[in-house]
Amino acid sequence: MLALTLPVLLAACDGGRPDAAPTGTADPVPVQVDAAREELAGLAAAAQDRHLTATYAFAPADGAPRTVSFTSANDGSWRVDVPGWGHAGTVDVSLAGTSDGLFQCALPSAGWAQSATCVRLGDADDAVPRRLDPRVQHPFTDWLEVLTDRRAPLAVSPAEPLPGADGPCYTVDSTSASLNAPLDVGIYCFREDGTPAAVRAGFGTLTLTGEPGAAPGSVELAGAVTDGEPVSRDAPSPGAP
């Protein structure tokens, strides 16, 4: 009888003992990193709702420092002006996204001795062609959507503030092996109200200067829309307008 009851007693005594932890499972996400991802997503969502006019000191990866202006209008349209970008740095350009589409405008500057003119590049949600893309508009526009997407292949962690940044900063890395990353890896900084404060990415560094101003109802294109060719970054070939 003892031989029959002993296994039952041992099993009963073992019933309250927790199961051993499984082996070979992935390490849990560090709490600090997981919290940083949530914080950054919240700030990027606030930035999507933040309408303003602002100027940023721009230190490009190559070339001279300059000032970039950005407008996010109340109707969702936007515009960014980038001095010295087109035609090997001789033409100031403006990009704008409105309900009528995506536009590039050439502004009066050293290499553009005429009034401002604009060319339609496509629909408002189309990507800017690579040869026409100054890239500085992305942290204010489509990259915000990536930062708010918890499913995006990103790793986010707290970062030391960039010089001049007024607000928390986060290091953003890609966890995907794809060559077409959804945004530039780098450091992204926001004020608590969602105002983009600074960003350091592949194109260079943008830092907010001064206080943002009120947003207009809608952005205005810099000039009339024409059927001309958009301005690329390269210098024009001899004889080209």
C-alpha positions in Angstrom: 0.0 0.0 0.0 2.8 2.4 0.9 4.4 1.9 -2.5 1.1 2.8 -4.2 0.3 6.0 -2.1 3.8 7.5 -2.1 3.8 8.8 -5.7 0.3 10.3 -5.1 1.6 12.1 -2.0 4.7 13.4 -3.8 2.5 14.7 -6.6 0.2 16.5 -4.2 3.1 18.1 -2.5 4.5 19.3 -5.8 1.2 20.8 -7.0 1.8 24.3 -5.6 5.3 24.6 -7.0 5.5 27.0 -10.0 6.6 25.6 -13.3 10.2 26.2 -14.3 10.8 29.1 -16.6 11.1 28.0 -20.2 14.5 28.2 -21.7 15.6 29.5 -25.0 13.0 32.5 -25.1 14.0 35.9 -26.3 15.1 38.5 -23.7 12.3 40.9 -22.7 12.4 44.4 -24.1 14.1 46.7 -21.5 11.4 48.8 -19.7 13.3 52.0 -20.4 13.5 51.3 -24.1 9.8 50.3 -24.3 8.8 53.5 -22.5 11.0 55.6 -24.8 9.2 54.2 -27.8 5.8 55.1 -26.3 7.0 58.6 -25.3 8.3 59.4 -28.8 5.2 58.0 -30.4 3.1 60.4 -28.3 5.2 63.4 -29.0 5.2 62.6 -32.8 1.4 62.3 -32.6 1.3 65.8 -30.9 3.6 67.1 -33.7 1.1 65.9 -36.3 -1.6 68.1 -34.6 0.8 71.0 -34.1 0.2 73.8 -36.6 2.8 76.6 -36.7 5.3 78.6 -38.6 8.9 78.1 -37.5 12.5 78.6 -38.5 15.4 76.1 -38.1 19.1 76.4 -38.2 20.2 73.9 -40.8 23.7 72.4 -40.7 23.8 70.1 -43.7 26.0 67.1 -44.0 27.8 68.9 -46.8 27.6 72.6 -47.6 27.3 75.9 -45.7 24.9 76.4 -42.7 21.6 78.1 -43.6 18.1 78.7 -42.2 15.1 76.6 -43.2 11.5 77.8 -42.7 8.6 75.5 -42.1 4.9 76.1 -42.1 2.2 73.6 -41.0 -1.2 75.2 -41.8 -4.5 74.6 -40.0 -6.0 72.8 -43.0 -3.1 70.3 -43.1 -1.2 71.8 -45.9 2.6 72.4 -45.4 5.5 74.2 -46.9 9.3 74.2 -46.3 11.7 76.7 -47.8 15.3 75.6 -48.3 17.9 78.2 -49.4 20.8 77.2 -51.6 19.7 73.7 -52.5 19.0 73.6 -56.2 21.5 73.8 -59.1 24.6 73.2 -57.0 23.6 75.6 -54.3 22.6 78.5 -56.4 18.8 78.3 -56.3 16.5 78.5 -53.3 13.6 76.1 -53.4 10.3 75.5 -51.7 8.3 72.3 -51.3 4.7 72.4 -50.5 1.9 69.9 -50.0 -1.7 71.1 -50.4 -5.1 69.7 -51.3 -4.1 70.4 -55.0 -1.0 68.3 -54.9 2.8 68.3 -54.2 4.7 71.2 -55.6 8.3 72.4 -55.9 8.9 76.1 -56.4 12.1 77.9 -57.5 12.6 81.1 -55.6 14.4 84.3 -56.7 18.1 83.7 -55.8 21.6 83.8 -57.3 20.8 81.1 -59.8 17.2 82.1 -60.5 17.0 85.7 -61.8 13.2 85.7 -62.4 10.0 85.6 -60.3 9.2 82.4 -58.3 7.6 79.6 -60.3 6.2 76.3 -59.2 5.9 72.8 -60.7 3.4 70.1 -59.7 5.3 66.9 -58.7 2.3 64.8 -58.1 -0.5 64.2 -55.6 -0.1 65.5 -52.0 0.8 62.0 -50.6 3.2 61.1 -53.4 6.9 60.8 -52.6 9.3 63.5 -53.8 11.6 62.1 -56.5 15.0 61.4 -55.1 16.8 63.9 -57.4 14.4 66.6 -56.2 14.4 65.8 -52.5 16.1 68.1 -50.1 15.0 65.7 -47.3 14.6 68.4 -44.6 10.8 68.3 -44.9 10.6 64.6 -43.8 10.9 65.1 -40.0 7.9 67.5 -40.2 5.7 65.4 -42.5 5.8 61.7 -43.4 8.4 60.6 -40.9 6.0 61.6 -38.1 3.7 58.9 -39.3 6.5 56.3 -39.0 7.3 57.5 -35.4 3.7 57.1 -34.3 3.5 53.6 -35.8 4.2 51.0 -33.1 4.6 48.3 -35.8 7.4 50.2 -37.6 10.8 48.4 -37.4 12.4 50.9 -35.1 14.4 50.7 -31.9 14.0 53.8 -29.7 16.0 54.8 -26.6 16.6 58.0 -24.6 19.4 60.2 -25.9 21.5 63.1 -24.6 19.9 66.4 -25.8 21.2 67.8 -29.0 22.8 71.3 -28.6 20.1 73.9 -28.5 17.3 71.4 -28.3 14.5 72.4 -25.9 12.9 69.1 -25.0 13.5 65.3 -24.7 15.6 63.6 -27.4 15.5 60.0 -28.6 17.9 57.8 -30.6 16.0 56.0 -33.4 17.5 53.0 -35.1 16.1 50.7 -37.7 15.7 47.0 -36.8 15.1 46.1 -40.5 17.8 44.8 -42.8 15.9 46.5 -45.8 17.8 49.1 -47.7 14.6 51.2 -47.9 14.4 52.3 -44.2 11.1 54.2 -43.4 13.1 57.1 -42.1 16.7 58.2 -41.4 18.2 56.7 -38.2 19.3 59.5 -35.9 18.3 61.6 -33.0 14.8 63.2 -32.8 13.9 65.9 -30.2 10.5 67.4 -29.4 9.1 69.9 -27.1 6.4 68.6 -24.8 3.7 70.3 -26.9 4.9 68.4 -30.0 6.9 71.1 -31.6 9.9 69.5 -33.4 12.9 70.9 -31.5 15.8 69.3 -33.3 16.8 66.4 -35.4 20.1 64.9 -36.5 19.8 62.6 -39.4 21.6 61.6 -42.6 20.9 65.0 -44.3 22.4 67.0 -41.4 21.0 68.8 -38.3 18.0 71.0 -37.8 17.6 73.1 -34.7 14.6 75.2 -33.8 15.5 78.9 -33.6 13.2 81.3 -31.6 9.6 80.7 -30.8 7.2 79.3 -33.4 4.5 81.6 -34.8 0.8 81.2 -35.4 -0.2 79.0 -38.3 -2.1 80.3 -41.3 -5.3 78.8 -42.5 -3.6 77.4 -45.5 -0.1 77.6 -47.1 0.4 79.7 -50.2 2.6 78.6 -53.1 5.6 80.9 -53.7 4.6 81.5 -57.3 2.4 80.6 -60.2 2.2 76.9 -61.3 3.8 76.3 -64.7 4.6 73.4 -67.0 8.3 73.9 -66.6 10.9 71.5 -65.3 11.5 71.2 -61.5 14.9 72.3 -60.2 17.3 69.4 -59.3 20.2 69.6 -56.9 22.8 69.2 -59.7 24.1 72.1 -61.7 22.2 72.6 -65.0 23.9 71.5 -68.2 25.3 74.3 -70.4 22.6 76.0 -72.3 19.8 74.8 -70.0 17.5 77.5 -68.4 
